[in-house]
């Protein structure tokens, strides 16, 4: 495995994904690997639409801008001013699980939160993380929501 292969982390703005982002940043630093933050917009992304003014139908551009803002907020919570040097961000359109599995093809590690913004609280693991564990082309690290809310050093 090449030391320059990227680490992919799925981020949806939830606390679980912020914790996953923090852990992925530490893994990337330890492995001297680039860190790729992927945010996915599904065809029915109610969470993103909930951040827009009421009584409006969001355009794809508005949803993408909202996704970018949520990623920036997650990056701020995870790292503060100490962001990893080789960090890149992408917003992709499509089902999150399918996109993350596809992105895992040329990654050395896929990092996801145990749960995201959607789903049922009683579930042990969310549907996206479950699909990633079952179908990814690289190792998958599923991160629970930890009590460490401090930026990575």
Buried (B, 14 or more C-beta within 10 A) or exposed (E): EEEEBBBBBBBBBBBBBBBBBBBBBBBBBEBEBBBBBBBBBBEEBEBBBEBBEEEEEBEEEBBBBBBBEBBEEBBEBBBEEEBBEBBEBBBBBEBBBBBBBBBBEEBBBBBBBBBBBBEEEEEEBBBBBBBBBEBBEBEBBBBEBEEEEEBBE
